[in-house]
Amino acid sequence: MAETIEDGGLSQTAWELDKEDIRAIEAASYAVMERLRETVFAPGGVKELNRRFSISEAAGMVGRSTTSIRQAEQSGRLPRPALGERGRRRGYTLPEVNRMRRVFGTLPWRDPETDDALVLAVQNFKGGVGKSTLTAHLAQYLALRGYRVCVIDCDPQGSTTSLFGINPDYDLDVEDTLHPFFHGDREMLEYAVRDTYWDQLSLIPSNLSLYNAEYFVAARLPGNPGMLDRLRRGIAGIKQRFDVVVVDPPPALGMISLSVLRAANALIVPCRPATIDFGSTAHFFTMMLDALETLDRHGLSGRYKFLQVLANDMDEGKSAHARITAMMQQVYGARMMSTVMKDSAEIDNACGRLMTVYELEAPITSRDVHRRAKVYLDAVNREIETLIRKTWPSHQDALRQEGLV
């Protein structure tokens, strides 16, 4: 008889595990997640954006002077700001900043008469390249800039969903995800779009139920190639509400990834500048070509307004990272983003708390590390924002005035 070990309420033997042991580990995992939620979320487990912006920060975001904001408040065009106990301004919330943008006419929205909503996939078939972290930070950056954004989490692991404060397999039912849509139980995606705690930022969440949808689509594809076009048509039904739809696909080539390649009209391909990761990214483009040929055989094309490779999670202290990044920039040329997303302990620590750097009220590591992380993130996301704006005819004059075209 095997020796039994008791450890933290989990019973196991020295040489075997059965389903009951694994079930206990599962329960313990959910307990850890719930404790984490209680630590970092608001009472009741509902995540909130508590960050406030000073009047100078708000002025920069809105594109007006602090004097203009104060004058608008004094004249009644804007409500007077909330004051703290000492009579000082408490700062502005993101909805209040967006209200300023409406009053001053500085919202950066696309023109629906001339500009199509951009459907941007953050795509790589390899896991561990920072895809979900990039998706969440990009979406929140765009929301801070005043755009209307929808994030669609197509990854059954639900990492992006978790970063938005939702435990994928604890807070969601199967009906809350894309599962009913892929199964044909729903013909429109509107049912799955939910508001988040970020103003003007919506989410279609994901959980493990999407694994089943993967098999469902594959089983019906031979006699129904339109299955690969279903996601594109679903997004077409909701995208007029948004300026940008950011899609986080699974880190594998399958039916859902094929559907994302068909639905997207722009791609960002994150790659860690390490030898193994770069080899996987090279293989990604081979697989992507195979995927696009599969779409072509079914009469479905995949065409993109832009495709850019991003060196992600680059560690300046590692000579191999610097060497491979330089090589990537030389080889990819114009297809390589000029900015690099550098490794940051602040980003890692924020994600460890199921947060992003953009929602932190105070630094986790140090003020300097936090500031550098913001600089890296803003530079990468600003470049992506410019790529997005270049696809919109209504933004061309402004881009020229800014010297960006």
Salt bridges, closest charged atoms under 4 A:
GLU20 OE2 - ARG23 NH1 2.47
GLU34 OE1 - ARG37 NE 3.29
GLU73 OE1 - ARG89 NH2 3.03
ASP116 OD2 - LYS239 NZ 3.29
ASP155 OD2 - LYS131 NZ 3.95
ASP171 OD2 - ARG37 NH1 2.83
ASP176 OD1 - ARG194 NH2 3.97
GLU187 OE2 - ARG230 NH2 3.29
GLU190 OE2 - ARG241 NH1 2.20
ASP229 OD1 - ARG232 NE 2.66
ASP229 OD2 - ARG233 NE 3.60
ASP229 OD1 - ARG262 NE 2.67
ASP243 OD1 - ARG110 NE 3.93
ASP243 OD1 - ARG148 NH2 2.85
ASP248 OD1 - LYS131 NZ 2.60
ASP277 OD1 - LYS126 NZ 3.15
ASP277 OD2 - ARG272 NH1 3.01
ASP313 OD2 - ARG272 NE 3.29
GLU316 OE2 - LYS342 NZ 2.76
GLU346 OE2 - HIS370 ND1 2.76
GLU359 OE2 - LYS47 NZ 3.35
GLU385 OE1 - ARG145 NE 3.22
ASP397 OD1 - ARG400 NH2 2.46
GLU402 OE1 - ARG389 NH1 2.96
